[in-house]
Amino acid sequence: MTAQQPAEAPSEELSRLAELHGVAPSYNPSPDRTVMASATALTLTLAALGIDASTPDAARAALAARERELAERLLPPTVVQWSGGTCAALDALPAGTRLRVVTEDGETRAAADGLRPGLHRLTATAPDGRTAEAHLVVAPDRLPTPGGRSYGLLVQLYSLLSQRSWGMGDLGDLGELTAWAGRTLGAGFVQVNPLHAAVPGTPTDPSPYRPSSRRFPDPVHLRVEDVPEYAYVTDRARAQTLLERAARLRGSVLHKDALIDRDAVWELKREALELVCGVPLGPGRRAAYADFLADEGEALEDHATWCALAEVHGPDWRRWPAGLRDPRSAETARARAELMDRVDFHCRLAWLTDAQLAAAQRTARDAGMRVGIVHDLAVGVHPQGADAWAQQEYFAAGMSVGAPPDAFNARGQDWGLPPWRPDRLAESGYAPFRRLLRALLRYTGALRIDHVMGLFRLWWVPEGHPPTEGAYVRYDTEAMLAVLVLEAARAGTVVIGEDLGTVEPGVREALRERGVLGTSVLWFERDWEGDGRPLPLDRWRADCLATATTHDLPSTAARLTGEHVELRHRLGLLTRPLEEERAEAASDTREWLELLTDLGLLHGPSGHAVSEEEAEIQAVHRFLRRTPSRLVGIWLPDTVGDRRPQNLPGTWDQYPNWRLPVADAEGRPVTLEELAASPRLHALIDVVREG
């Protein structure tokens, strides 16, 4: 094994100090190669964790303090006990240590044995008088495995327009899609993009993976006409004008090649919702709203306050007047009181959106879907947004999440998302993570966790430095998984981890042990440890969601025709000569088509004449159906031959990421109503449902 040394190698003390705080002094981009983190990366990362290692003397002092702290500590801040198993932290306590447990229900116990799953408070008193308090997470050993096999549709909700949407897909469209797919197609689930609240801007960042808040959904997804108070709006002329403007906006996307304009949609919906929220709530609705406010408490008040302040001072809270940058300051309290009408407006929107999300999931289950709606949890939040403002104590200041250099990106990646501090999470009993999961899981049939490897470690990039100057920071994986399993089990929810790309050894095994499903994309499933050929059917994972593509990858039609290479060539994104890229892509496709042919899967269904391209797409999905994977996902644009990816990584303004409607092979937008009547879609669904 070779070790690549940086220009500024860390001292032994600095490396040891980093390790003791969960900061890795090195990493392995491949089994035979080790890369050492620089002294600068380790020093800045430790500083973000509140550790001064700026000089050799400071590093030595911090190291001595940390070693002393760990030697004297009875318990870590959060302790995990899996139901029916032992707890390593408790087993390591000195003989004779007395335990006292206060359960989440308020019951006091003298031992940790036999506790029901939940978050409890533990006190340990050692024979020498030392005491320690810790959060005790008792979690089921694993999540139940979904019964049987299901297939479902994958779609970016904004891209799915109906004849009733206001320029982008909404929760009314989602309800229609699930009702139709469940009742008519026999689908078991529909997976959508993150519906988290966005940071407003000019223009708003269209990526659903850089949200303002992961805890609260974005009201831009509301179907305004489905809000009960809409029927009682008194200014009907203005409401009708807004509907007419919405129809023109929808028509521009469907018939005039316009891109989806989230800001224009929100401008219309905000005006309409101002009218709606001017209608007094009836007694029952008022009581339900009051319950929502009480249940959400400070978190909702913070979110709505940020929204109100952003309307006055702009969306970047770091540029607000100094007193308003602290959510707990007297200045913020005064501003909240002055803006109470706007705060209540944003609280009301959160309530309305939550209700429509819950209604969509009920619709899915009523339609017979085994799972229902699969929601997506983004890996982080925007540094300017509501969560970063309200939860400052949990985020590492001056740091961003990204990825180290690898075979796909020699410069590494900086995603612009502030990471959670693992120490603060542990000290709080993972409170923000628990609250986030509880909020999402109440209207979710399954939860997809983007970059699930973030439960294990994240690549931290210091502000102002390139991604190459980063370091991996480890999280308490057992505690993160225990909280995830506990909350998902309580909600009866399936969990799917997006474990694509470079995955640390042991990660997939740990997830599988706890019942978290993985993700397999056909084109990446090869025998990488052998001849590199396509992975045979019997070697595919059972505990996973198997798909042909994702929102970040070429559509199946584009990959089969090589159009994804031509697109990257037109945008100047290729790193090798065009002919070389074409040849490699063609070889990759040819190997898969040869396997599909050998298995007898490349044919058209009886009585249905199809093009060569459509037959190949059907064969790909016949293959997916034959894998042992418990869930099979169909990218909805694949059902009509869409060529365009929804997102092209590595681009910003060169490509209309996150702004394209679902379209057919000629690029003509296809509405939900047209999808439901599409012979090509039904033929592909029949392939997946065969047998």
C-alpha positions in Angstrom: 0.0 0.0 0.0 1.3 3.5 -0.9 0.8 6.6 1.2 0.5 10.0 -0.5 1.9 12.7 1.7 0.6 16.3 1.6 2.9 19.3 1.4 2.1 20.1 5.0 2.0 16.9 7.0 0.4 17.0 10.4 2.5 16.2 13.5 1.9 13.0 15.5 0.2 15.0 18.3 -2.1 16.7 15.8 -3.1 13.4 14.1 -3.8 11.7 17.4 -5.8 14.7 18.6 -7.9 14.6 15.4 -8.5 10.9 15.8 -9.8 11.3 19.3 -12.3 13.9 18.1 -13.5 11.7 15.2 -11.5 13.6 12.5 -9.7 11.1 10.3 -6.0 12.0 9.6 -6.1 10.0 6.4 -8.5 8.2 4.0 -8.3 5.5 1.4 -9.7 6.5 -2.0 -8.8 2.9 -3.2 -7.7 -0.2 -1.3 -4.1 0.3 -2.3 -3.8 4.0 -1.7 -3.8 6.2 1.5 -4.0 10.0 1.4 -3.0 11.9 4.5 -5.0 15.0 5.5 -3.0 18.2 5.7 -2.2 19.9 9.0 -4.3 22.9 7.8 -7.3 20.7 7.2 -7.0 19.0 10.6 -6.4 22.3 12.4 -9.4 24.0 10.8 -11.7 21.1 11.3 -10.8 20.8 14.9 -11.4 24.5 15.3 -14.9 24.0 13.9 -15.4 21.5 16.8 -14.2 24.1 19.3 -10.7 22.6 19.7 -7.7 24.9 19.5 -4.8 23.2 17.7 -3.4 26.3 16.1 0.1 25.8 17.5 2.1 22.8 18.5 1.7 23.7 22.2 -2.0 24.2 21.8 -2.3 20.8 20.1 -0.4 19.1 22.9 -2.5 20.7 25.6 -5.7 19.8 23.8 -4.5 16.2 23.3 -3.7 15.8 27.0 -7.1 17.3 27.9 -8.9 14.9 25.6 -7.1 11.8 26.8 -7.8 12.8 30.4 -11.5 13.4 29.6 -11.9 10.0 27.9 -10.0 8.2 30.6 -12.2 9.6 33.4 -15.5 9.5 31.5 -17.9 6.8 32.7 -20.3 7.1 29.8 -20.5 8.9 26.4 -23.2 11.5 26.0 -25.5 9.1 24.2 -25.7 5.4 24.8 -27.3 2.8 22.5 -29.0 -0.4 23.5 -30.5 -2.6 20.8 -33.6 -4.5 22.0 -32.7 -8.0 23.1 -29.0 -7.2 23.0 -26.3 -5.9 25.3 -24.9 -2.4 25.6 -21.2 -2.1 25.2 -21.0 1.2 27.1 -22.9 -0.3 30.1 -20.9 -3.5 30.0 -17.7 -1.4 30.3 -18.7 0.3 33.5 -16.8 -0.6 36.7 -18.2 -3.5 38.8 -20.7 -2.2 41.3 -21.8 0.8 39.3 -25.4 1.8 40.2 -27.8 2.7 37.4 -30.9 4.8 37.4 -33.1 5.2 34.3 -35.9 7.7 33.8 -37.9 6.5 30.9 -39.4 8.8 28.3 -42.8 8.1 30.0 -41.4 9.3 33.4 -41.0 5.9 35.0 -37.9 5.4 37.2 -36.0 2.1 36.8 -33.0 0.7 38.6 -31.6 -1.1 35.6 -31.5 -0.7 31.8 -32.8 -4.2 31.1 -36.2 -4.8 29.6 -36.8 -1.2 28.5 -39.2 -0.5 25.8 -37.8 1.2 22.7 -37.5 4.9 23.2 -35.2 7.7 24.4 -34.6 7.5 28.1 -32.3 9.3 30.6 -29.6 7.3 32.3 -27.5 8.1 35.4 -24.6 6.0 36.4 -22.8 6.2 39.8 -19.5 4.4 40.1 -18.2 2.9 43.4 -15.5 5.7 43.5 -18.2 8.4 43.5 -18.0 9.4 39.9 -21.3 10.0 38.2 -22.4 10.5 34.6 -25.6 11.2 32.8 -26.4 10.1 29.3 -29.2 9.8 26.8 -30.1 6.1 26.4 -31.5 5.2 23.0 -33.3 1.8 23.1 -34.0 0.7 19.5 -35.5 -2.4 17.8 -32.8 -4.6 16.5 -33.8 -3.9 12.9 -36.6 -2.5 10.8 -39.1 -5.1 9.4 -38.3 -6.1 5.9 -41.1 -5.1 3.4 -43.2 -8.1 2.7 -43.2 -9.4 -0.9 -42.0 -7.4 -3.8 -43.3 -4.1 -5.2 -42.6 -1.8 -8.1 -43.2 1.9 -8.2 -42.6 5.1 -10.1 -39.8 7.6 -9.5 -40.5 11.3 -10.4 -39.4 14.8 -9.7 -42.7 16.2 -8.6 -42.1 19.7 -10.0 -41.6 18.1 -13.5 -45.1 16.4 -13.5 -47.6 19.0 -14.7 -51.3 18.3 -15.1 -54.0 20.4 -16.7 -54.7 21.8 -13.2 -51.2 22.6 -11.9 -49.9 26.2 -11.8 -46.8 25.9 -13.9 -45.2 23.0 -11.9 -46.3 19.7 -10.4 -47.9 20.0 -7.0 -49.4 17.9 -4.2 -52.7 17.7 -6.0 -50.9 16.1 -8.9 -49.1 13.8 -6.5 -52.4 12.6 -5.2 -53.7 12.0 -8.7 -50.6 10.1 -9.7 -50.7 7.8 -6.6 -54.4 7.1 -7.0 -54.0 6.2 -10.7 -50.8 4.3 -10.3 -52.1 2.3 -7.3 -55.5 1.5 -8.7 -54.8 1.2 -12.4 -51.2 0.1 -12.6 -50.9 -1.9 -9.3 -47.9 0.2 -8.3 -46.7 -0.1 -4.7 -45.1 3.3 -4.3 -44.2 6.6 -5.9 -40.9 8.2 -5.0 -40.5 12.0 -5.2 -37.7 14.5 -4.8 -37.2 16.3 -1.5 -40.1 18.7 -0.9 -38.2 20.7 1.7 -38.6 24.5 2.0 -36.4 26.4 -0.4 -34.4 29.6 0.2 -36.1 32.4 -1.7 -33.9 34.3 -4.1 -33.7 36.1 -7.4 -33.8 33.5 -8.7 -34.4 30.8 -6.1 -31.9 28.0 -6.2 -33.9 25.3 -8.0 -32.1 22.4 -6.5 -34.3 20.5 -4.1 -31.1 19.2 -2.4 -30.0 22.7 -1.0 -33.1 23.5 1.1 -33.7 26.3 3.6 -35.3 23.7 6.0 -35.5 19.9 5.9 -37.9 20.0 8.8 -40.7 21.9 7.0 -42.1 21.4 3.5 -42.3 24.1 0.8 -45.7 25.7 0.3 -45.0 26.1 -3.4 -46.1 22.5 -3.6 -49.6 23.3 -2.4 -52.7 22.8 -4.6 -54.3 26.1 -3.7 -57.8 25.1 -4.8 -57.7 22.1 -2.4 -57.4 24.3 0.7 -60.8 24.3 2.3 -60.9 28.1 2.8 -60.3 28.7 -0.9 -64.0 28.1 -1.5 -64.8 31.0 0.8 -62.5 33.7 -0.6 -64.7 36.8 -1.1 -62.6 38.5 -3.8 -63.6 36.0 -6.5 -62.5 38.4 -9.3 -58.9 38.4 -8.0 -59.0 34.7 -7.5 -60.1 34.2 -11.0 -57.4 36.5 -12.4 -54.8 34.4 -10.5 -56.2 31.2 -12.0 -56.0 32.7 -15.5 -52.4 33.8 -14.9 -51.6 30.3 -13.7 -53.1 28.8 -16.8 -50.9 31.0 -19.0 -47.8 30.0 -16.9 -48.8 26.3 -17.3 -49.3 26.8 -21.0 -45.9 28.4 -21.5 -44.3 25.3 -20.1 -46.5 22.7 -21.8 -46.8 24.4 -25.2 -44.1 27.1 -25.6 -40.9 25.3 -24.5 -40.6 27.5 -21.4 -38.7 26.2 -18.4 -40.4 25.6 -15.1 -40.2 28.9 -13.2 -40.5 28.2 -9.6 -40.3 31.8 -8.6 -43.2 32.8 -11.0 -45.3 29.9 -9.6 -44.6 31.0 -6.0 -45.5 34.6 -6.8 -48.9 33.5 -8.0 -49.5 31.0 -5.2 -48.4 33.5 -2.5 -50.9 36.0 -3.7 -53.6 33.4 -3.7 -52.7 32.1 -0.3 -52.8 35.6 1.1 -56.4 35.6 0.0 -57.0 32.2 1.4 -55.4 33.0 4.8 -57.7 36.0 5.0 -60.7 33.7 5.4 -61.4 33.0 9.1 -61.0 29.4 10.2 -64.1 27.5 11.4 -64.0 26.1 15.0 -62.8 22.7 14.0 -60.2 24.0 11.6 -59.0 26.5 14.2 -58.7 23.7 16.8 -56.7 21.6 14.4 -54.4 24.6 13.6 -53.9 25.2 17.3 -52.9 21.6 17.8 -50.4 21.9 15.0 -48.9 25.0 16.5 -48.6 23.3 19.9 -47.1 20.1 18.5 -44.5 21.9 16.4 -43.7 24.5 19.1 -40.4 26.5 19.0 -39.2 24.8 15.8 -42.2 26.1 13.8 -42.0 29.5 15.4 -38.3 29.8 14.4 -39.0 28.7 10.9 -41.9 31.1 10.4 -39.8 33.9 12.0 -37.0 33.3 9.6 -39.4 33.4 6.7 -40.9 36.7 7.9 -37.5 38.3 8.5 -36.3 37.1 5.1 -39.1 39.1 3.5 -37.8 42.2 5.2 -34.0 41.7 5.3 -33.3 39.2 2.5 -32.8 35.5 2.6 -29.1 35.4 3.9 -29.4 35.7 7.7 -25.7 36.2 7.9 -26.2 39.7 6.4 -29.1 40.7 8.7 -28.6 43.3 11.5 -26.4 41.8 14.1 -29.1 41.3 16.7 -31.3 39.3 14.3 -28.7 36.8 13.5 -29.4 35.1 16.9 -32.8 33.5 17.0 -32.8 33.8 20.8 -31.9 37.5 21.1 -34.2 40.2 22.4 -34.0 41.9 19.0 -35.4 38.8 17.3 -38.2 38.6 19.9 -39.1 42.2 19.2 -39.0 41.7 15.5 -41.2 38.5 15.8 -43.8 40.5 17.7 -43.8 43.3 15.1 -44.1 40.8 12.3 -46.6 38.5 14.0 -49.1 38.6 11.1 -46.4 37.4 8.7 -45.1 34.8 11.2 -48.7 33.5 11.5 -49.0 33.4 7.7 -45.9 31.2 7.4 -47.1 29.0 10.2 -50.4 28.6 8.4 -48.7 27.7 5.2 -46.6 25.0 7.0 -49.9 23.6 8.4 -51.7 23.5 5.1 -48.7 21.9 3.3 -48.4 19.3 6.1 -52.1 18.5 5.7 -51.9 18.0 1.9 -48.8 15.8 2.3 -50.6 13.6 4.8 -53.6 13.5 2.4 -51.4 12.4 -0.5 -50.1 9.5 1.6 -53.6 8.5 2.6 -54.7 8.5 -1.0 -51.8 6.3 -1.9 -52.6 3.7 0.8 -56.3 3.9 -0.1 -55.3 3.1 -3.7 -53.8 -0.2 -2.5 -50.2 0.9 -2.5 -48.1 -1.4 -0.2 -45.7 1.4 0.6 -47.2 4.7 -0.6 -45.1 7.8 -1.1 -41.4 7.6 -0.8 -40.1 11.0 0.4 -36.4 12.0 0.0 -34.3 13.5 2.8 -31.6 15.8 1.5 -28.1 15.4 3.0 -28.0 18.9 4.3 -29.3 22.5 4.3 -28.4 25.8 2.7 -26.1 27.9 4.9 -28.3 30.9 4.4 -31.5 29.2 5.3 -33.9 28.8 8.2 -32.4 25.6 9.7 -28.9 27.0 9.7 -30.2 30.1 11.5 -32.4 28.4 14.0 -30.0 25.5 14.8 -26.7 27.3 14.8 -25.3 25.5 17.8 -25.6 22.2 15.9 -23.8 23.2 12.7 -20.0 23.5 12.2 -19.2 27.1 11.5 -16.9 27.7 8.5 -17.3 24.2 7.1 -19.1 22.7 4.1 -19.9 19.1 3.2 -18.4 17.7 0.0 -16.4 14.8 -1.4 -12.7 14.2 -1.7 -11.0 13.8 -5.1 -11.8 10.5 -6.7 -11.8 8.8 -10.1 -14.9 10.7 -11.1 -13.8 14.2 -10.0 -10.1 14.8 -9.5 -10.7 18.2 -7.9 -13.2 16.9 -5.3 -16.6 18.4 -4.6 -17.9 21.2 -2.3 -21.7 20.9 -1.9 -22.1 24.2 0.0 -23.9 22.5 2.9 -22.9 23.1 6.6 -22.4 19.8 8.4 -23.9 18.9 11.8 -21.4 18.8 14.6 -21.3 15.2 15.9 -20.4 16.3 19.4 -23.4 18.6 19.7 -25.7 15.9 18.3 -24.5 13.4 20.9 -24.8 15.9 23.8 -28.4 16.5 22.8 -29.4 12.9 22.4 -29.6 13.6 18.7 -32.5 15.9 19.3 -32.5 17.7 15.9 -32.1 14.5 14.0 -35.0 12.9 16.0 -37.3 15.9 15.4 -36.4 16.0 11.7 -37.3 12.3 11.3 -40.5 12.5 13.3 -41.7 15.4 11.1 -41.0 13.7 7.8 -42.1 10.2 8.8 -45.7 11.2 9.7 -46.6 11.5 6.1 -44.2 9.1 4.6 -44.6 5.5 3.4 -40.9 5.1 3.0 -37.9 7.5 3.5 -35.0 7.7 1.0 -31.9 9.1 2.7 -29.7 10.9 0.2 -26.0 10.0 0.6 -26.8 7.6 3.5 -23.0 7.3 4.0 -23.4 10.6 5.9 -24.7 8.6 8.9 -21.1 7.2 9.1 -18.8 10.1 8.0 -18.8 13.3 6.0 -16.1 15.1 4.1 -15.7 18.5 5.7 -14.2 21.3 3.5 -13.0 24.5 5.3 -14.4 27.7 4.0 -12.2 29.3 1.5 -10.3 26.2 0.8 -10.6 23.7 -2.2 -12.2 20.3 -1.6 -8.8 18.7 -1.7 -8.0 20.5 1.6 -10.8 18.6 3.5 -11.0 15.8 6.0 -13.4 13.1 6.9 -15.3 13.6 10.2 -16.9 10.5 11.8 -20.3 10.4 13.4 -21.5 7.9 16.0 -22.9 5.5 13.5 -24.5 3.3 16.0 -26.4 6.2 17.6 -27.4 7.7 14.3 -28.7 4.3 13.1 -30.5 3.6 16.4 -32.3 6.9 16.3 -33.3 6.2 12.6 -34.5 2.7 13.3 -36.4 3.8 16.5 -38.3 6.6 14.7 -38.9 4.6 11.5 -40.2 1.6 13.5 -42.5 3.8 15.4 -43.9 5.3 12.2 -44.1 1.9 10.4 -41.9 3.3 7.7 -39.5 1.6 5.2 -36.0 3.3 4.9 -34.0 3.3 1.7 -30.4 4.4 1.8 -28.8 6.0 -1.3 -25.5 4.1 -1.1 -24.2 4.8 -4.6 -20.7 5.8 -5.5 -17.7 5.4 -3.3 -18.9 3.5 -0.2 -16.6 2.8 2.8 -16.2 -1.0 3.6 -18.7 -2.2 6.1 -21.3 0.5 5.4 -23.7 -1.6 3.4 -23.4 -4.5 5.8 -24.2 -2.2 8.8 -27.3 -0.8 7.0 -28.5 -4.2 6.0 -28.1 -5.5 9.6 -30.6 -2.8 10.7 -33.1 -3.4 7.9 -32.2 -0.3 5.9 -32.5 -1.0 2.2 -29.8 0.0 -0.3 -30.0 1.3 -3.9 -28.8 -0.4 -7.0 -28.7 1.2 -10.4 -28.4 -1.2 -13.3 -25.5 0.4 -15.2 -23.3 0.5 -12.1 -24.0 -3.2 -11.1 -20.9 -5.0 -12.4 -18.5 -7.6 -11.1 -15.9 -5.0 -10.1 -13.9 -7.6 -8.2 -13.8 -10.0 -11.1 -14.0 -9.4 -14.9 -16.0 -6.2 -14.7 -18.9 -7.7 -16.7 -22.6 -6.9 -15.9 -23.6 -8.5 -12.5 -25.5 -11.7 -13.0 -29.1 -11.7 -11.7 -28.4 -14.0 -8.8 -25.8 -11.7 -7.4 -28.0 -8.7 -7.1 -29.0 -7.6 -3.6 -32.4 -8.5 -2.4 -32.6 -5.7 0.3 -32.6 -2.8 -2.1 -34.4 -0.5 -4.5 -33.3 -1.5 -8.0 -33.6 1.1 -10.8 -32.3 1.8 -14.3 -31.5 5.4 -13.6 -31.9 8.4 -11.2 -32.4 12.1 -11.4 -28.7 12.7 -11.6 -28.1 10.2 -14.4 -29.0 10.0 -18.1 -32.4 8.6 -18.9 -32.5 5.0 -20.2 -33.2 6.2 -23.7 -30.3 8.6 -23.7 -27.9 6.0 -22.4 -29.0 3.4 -24.9 -28.6 5.8 -27.8 -25.5 7.5 -26.5 -27.1 10.9 -26.4 -25.8 11.5 -22.9 -22.3 11.6 -24.3 -23.3 14.0 -27.1 -25.0 16.3 -24.5 -21.8 16.5 -22.3 -19.8 17.1 -25.5 -22.0 20.0 -26.5 -21.5 21.5 -23.0 -17.8 21.0 -23.0 -17.9 18.6 -20.0 -15.9 15.7 -21.5 -12.5 15.1 -20.1 -11.4 12.8 -23.0 -11.7 12.9 -26.7 -15.3 12.6 -28.0 -14.6 9.4 -29.9 -13.0 7.7 -26.9 -16.1 8.6 -24.8 -18.5 7.4 -27.4 -16.6 4.1 -27.8 -16.6 3.5 -24.0 -20.3 4.3 -23.7 -21.2 2.1 -26.7 -19.1 -0.8 -25.2 -20.8 -0.5 -21.9 -24.3 -0.5 -23.5 -23.4 -3.4 -25.8 -22.3 -5.6 -22.9 -25.7 -5.1 -21.2 -27.7 -5.7 -24.4 -25.7 -8.9 -25.0 -26.6 -10.1 -21.5 -30.3 -9.2 -22.0 -30.3 -11.0 -25.3 -28.6 -14.1 -23.8 -31.3 -14.2 -21.1 -34.1 -14.0 -23.7 -35.3 -10.6 -22.4 -34.9 -8.5 -25.5 -38.2 -8.8 -27.3 -41.5 -7.0 -27.7 -44.7 -8.2 -26.0 -47.0 -10.2 -28.1 -49.2 -8.1 -30.3 -47.5 -4.9 -29.6 -45.1 -3.5 -32.3 -42.3 -1.4 -30.7 -39.2 0.4 -31.9 -35.8 -1.0 -31.2 -35.2 1.6 -28.6 -38.5 0.8 -26.8 -37.8 -2.9 -26.9 -34.4 -2.3 -25.3 -35.9 -0.2 -22.5 -38.5 -2.9 -21.9 -35.7 -5.5 -21.8 -33.8 -3.4 -19.2 -36.9 -3.5 -17.0 -37.6 -7.2 -17.5 -34.1 -7.7 -16.1 -34.8 -5.5 -13.1 -38.0 -7.4 -12.5 -36.0 -10.7 -12.5 -33.5 -9.5 -9.9 -34.3 -10.5 -6.2 -34.6 -6.8 -5.3 -37.6 -6.2 -3.1 -38.4 -2.8 -4.7 -38.1 -2.0 -8.4 -38.3 1.6 -9.4 -39.3 3.0 -12.9 -38.1 6.4 -13.7 -41.3 8.0 -14.9 -39.7 9.9 -17.9 -38.4 6.5 -19.1 -42.0 5.4 -19.7 -42.3 8.0 -22.6 -38.8 7.9 -23.9 -37.6 11.3 -22.4 -34.0 12.0 -23.4 -33.1 14.8 -21.0 -31.7 14.3 -17.5 -33.3 16.3 -14.7 -29.9 17.3 -13.3 -26.5 17.3 -15.0 -23.9 17.2 -12.3 -21.0 19.6 -12.9 -23.2 22.3 -14.5 -24.9 25.4 -13.1 -26.1 27.8 -15.8 -25.0 25.6 -18.8 -28.0 23.3 -18.4 -31.5 23.8 -17.0 -31.1 21.6 -14.0 -34.3 21.0 -12.0 -36.5 23.0 -14.4 -37.6 20.5 -17.1 -41.1 19.0 -17.4 -41.4 15.3 -18.2 -41.2 15.0 -22.0 -41.5 12.4 -24.8 -38.7 11.3 -27.1 -39.1 14.5 -29.2 -38.8 16.8 -26.2 -42.6 17.6 -26.1 -43.8 18.0 -22.6 -46.3 15.3 -21.5 -49.0 16.0 -19.0 -50.2 13.7 -16.3 -53.4 13.1 -18.2 -51.3 12.2 -21.3 -49.1 9.9 -19.3 -52.2 8.0 -18.0 -53.3 7.4 -21.6 -49.9 6.6 -23.1 -49.7 3.2 -24.8 -45.9 3.3 -24.4 -46.2 3.7 -20.7 -48.7 0.9 -20.3 -46.6 -1.4 -22.4 -43.6 -0.8 -20.1 -45.7 -1.3 -17.0 -47.0 -4.5 -18.4 -43.4 -5.7 -18.8 -42.8 -5.1 -15.1 -46.0 -6.7 -14.0 -45.5 -9.8 -16.2 -45.8 -13.0 -14.2 
